[in-house]
Each structure stands twice: as structure tokens, then as C-alpha cells.
Amino acid sequence: MFTINLKSIKIPYRILISPKRKTIGIEVTMDKGLVIRAPLKIQEKTIKQYILQKEDWILSKLNRFDEIEKHPK
């Protein structure tokens, strides 16, 4: 398990490597973490850069989960 800081929020993430995968994918989980799916020969540095590029999207999803927790149906 790794962590990354996005706008001073510490977010845990794990990396799942797949030999068949060609691109990086990000899943934001309900426990406020990330699952990163990545190709076999990708470097961790590249994964971190990708997460930082998607920072706004990730934080919007985390905020949405917060809203769901505050106002369950």
C-alpha cells in the first residue's frame, strides 16, 4: 500500500499490475482510497505522475462519497 498527498489530503492507494493491460486506470473506492491498474512494465514514478494529473477528478469523487455518507437515502 502506498500513499500520495493531493491538496494536503493523504490518500492511500494500491497498484494492481496486469501483463495484458495497455493503459493506467484509476478506481476511487468507498473507503477513500485508490486502486490503480497498470501495465506490467510501467514505473512507479509514471503512476504517481498520472495520479497527480487526475487530482481534480479524484478529489471530486472523494467529495461525492463524503456527500453520500452525510446524506444516505
Secondary structure, 3 states (H helix, E strand, C coil): CEEEEECCEEEEEEEEEECCCCCCEEEECCCCCEEEEEECCCCHHHHHHHHHHCHHHHHHHHHHHHHHHHCCC
